[in-house]
């Protein structure tokens, strides 16, 4: 009976670090973060706040929620990513066969992962929070075609929420505006039979009569 192994899950590479692999369930969030970092960089379309890899020099934080400190917003605004639910797109499960090699029985499967990520835009000033969120909201639609070349299959929708105040004992009231992006990515993987290793061969040769 053949033993099936999964040699790869469909590798998606980082935009800024091509040698870095992104885990499947994190692709939408990480590509979204890196896209916003590029857009806020000196090579981007031009914004009031420039992002750099050096956190001491960066004029805006663009980070995952687990590396975010609310007190830092007193120094500079922030875009904080919060991953939403992810799900396989194929209603019958992860079984969409794309091709099969009849000689080796190697099968290549593909499926879509649909998911969402919320980018919370923080600033001390409500107008600035609205401006940052408005850019995020517009960019994911305007640049949806280049984003497909970076790893997204499709940007399904983007929604901007209303401004809210964040109250904290250690900081003044801050403004936050959420932008939710729903997107899809395509994942390919292969399943290949692996034969059991042969430990020994025993042969018995009888007498041959002529």
C-alpha positions in Angstrom: 0.0 0.0 0.0 1.6 3.3 -1.0 2.5 5.9 1.6 1.4 9.5 0.6 3.6 12.4 1.5 3.0 16.2 1.0 6.3 17.7 -0.1 5.0 21.3 -0.3 1.9 23.3 0.5 2.3 25.9 -2.3 5.0 28.4 -1.4 4.2 32.1 -1.3 7.2 34.4 -0.9 7.5 37.6 1.1 7.3 40.8 -1.0 10.3 42.4 0.7 12.2 39.2 1.6 12.0 36.9 -1.4 13.7 34.0 0.5 11.2 34.1 3.3 8.3 31.7 3.1 4.9 32.7 4.5 2.7 30.1 6.2 -0.6 29.5 4.4 -2.9 30.9 7.0 -0.8 34.1 7.4 -0.5 35.0 3.7 -3.3 37.5 3.4 -2.3 39.4 6.5 1.4 39.5 5.9 1.1 40.4 2.2 -1.3 43.1 3.2 1.1 44.5 5.8 4.1 44.4 3.4 2.0 46.2 0.7 1.2 49.0 3.1 4.8 49.3 4.2 5.8 49.6 0.5 3.1 52.2 -0.1 4.3 54.3 2.9 8.0 54.0 1.9 10.0 56.6 0.0 9.3 54.5 -3.1 5.5 54.7 -2.6 3.1 57.2 -4.2 3.8 59.8 -1.5 2.2 60.2 1.9 2.6 62.5 4.9 4.2 59.7 6.9 7.2 57.7 5.7 7.7 54.1 6.9 11.2 52.7 7.2 12.5 49.3 8.6 14.2 51.2 11.4 11.5 51.7 14.1 13.3 54.7 15.5 13.3 56.5 12.2 9.9 55.5 10.9 7.2 58.1 11.0 4.4 55.5 11.1 4.2 52.0 12.5 2.8 49.3 10.3 2.7 46.1 12.4 0.9 43.0 13.5 -1.3 43.5 16.6 1.0 41.2 18.7 4.0 43.7 18.3 1.9 46.8 18.9 2.1 49.0 21.9 -0.7 51.6 22.3 1.6 54.1 24.0 3.7 54.4 20.9 0.8 56.2 19.1 1.8 59.3 21.2 4.9 59.5 19.1 3.6 58.4 15.7 0.4 57.0 14.2 0.1 53.3 13.5 -1.6 50.8 11.1 -2.2 47.5 13.1 -3.2 44.3 11.4 -5.6 41.8 12.9 -6.2 38.6 11.0 -9.8 37.5 10.6 -11.1 33.9 9.9 -9.7 32.0 6.9 -11.4 29.2 5.1 -10.8 26.9 2.2 -12.9 28.0 -0.8 -13.8 24.6 -2.2 -17.1 23.6 -0.7 -16.1 19.9 -1.0 -12.9 20.3 1.0 -9.3 20.4 -0.1 -9.7 18.0 -3.0 -9.6 20.1 -6.2 -7.4 18.0 -8.5 -5.6 20.1 -11.0 -3.5 17.5 -12.8 -2.1 13.9 -12.4 0.9 12.1 -13.8 -0.3 8.6 -14.8 3.3 7.3 -14.7 4.1 8.3 -11.2 0.6 8.9 -9.8 1.8 12.3 -8.6 -1.3 14.6 -8.1 -1.3 18.3 -8.0 -4.2 20.0 -6.2 -5.3 23.6 -5.9 -7.8 25.5 -3.9 -8.6 29.0 -2.8 -8.3 30.4 0.7 -10.8 33.2 1.5 -10.1 35.4 4.4 -10.1 38.9 5.9 -7.8 41.2 7.7 -8.6 44.3 9.6 -6.2 47.2 9.5 -6.8 49.5 12.5 -5.5 53.0 11.8 -4.5 54.8 15.0 -3.6 58.5 15.4 -3.9 61.2 18.1 -5.8 63.3 15.7 -9.1 62.0 14.3 -8.5 63.7 10.9 -5.1 62.0 10.5 -6.6 58.6 11.4 -9.3 59.1 8.8 -6.7 60.1 6.2 -4.5 57.0 6.8 -7.6 54.7 6.8 -8.8 56.4 3.6 -5.5 55.7 1.8 -5.6 52.0 2.9 -9.2 51.8 1.7 -8.4 53.2 -1.7 -5.1 51.5 -2.3 -6.5 48.0 -2.0 -8.8 48.7 -4.8 -6.6 50.9 -7.1 -3.7 48.5 -6.9 -5.6 45.2 -7.0 -4.0 44.1 -10.3 -0.4 44.6 -9.1 -1.4 42.8 -5.9 -2.3 39.8 -7.9 1.3 39.6 -9.1 2.5 39.6 -5.5 0.5 36.6 -4.3 -3.2 37.6 -4.0 -5.6 35.8 -6.2 -8.3 38.4 -5.8 -9.2 41.4 -3.6 -12.8 40.7 -3.0 -13.8 43.9 -1.1 -12.6 46.6 1.2 -14.8 48.3 3.9 -13.9 51.4 6.0 -15.5 51.8 9.4 -16.3 54.9 11.4 -13.9 56.7 13.7 -13.9 55.7 17.3 -12.1 56.9 20.4 -9.7 54.6 22.4 -9.5 55.6 26.0 -6.5 54.6 28.1 -5.3 55.5 31.6 -1.7 56.0 30.4 -2.4 57.9 27.2 -4.7 60.7 26.0 -7.7 59.6 24.0 -6.7 58.3 20.6 -8.7 57.9 17.4 -9.0 54.6 15.4 -10.6 53.9 12.1 -10.8 50.3 10.9 -10.5 49.1 7.3 -11.5 45.5 6.6 -10.0 43.8 3.5 -11.5 40.5 2.2 -9.2 38.7 -0.2 -8.5 35.3 -1.8 -5.2 33.5 -2.4 -4.6 30.4 -4.5 -2.6 27.5 -3.0 -1.2 24.5 -4.9 0.3 21.4 -3.4 1.3 17.9 -4.6 0.7 14.4 -3.3 3.1 11.7 -4.4 3.2 8.0 -3.7 6.4 6.8 -2.0 7.1 3.0 -2.3 8.2 1.0 0.8 11.9 0.4 0.8 13.0 -3.1 -0.2 15.1 -4.6 2.6 16.2 -7.8 0.9 15.7 -10.1 -2.0 15.6 -13.9 -1.6 16.0 -16.1 -4.6 15.7 -19.9 -4.9 17.1 -21.5 -8.0 16.2 -25.1 -8.6 18.1 -27.8 -10.6 17.8 -27.4 -14.3 17.4 -30.6 -16.3 18.4 -30.7 -19.9 
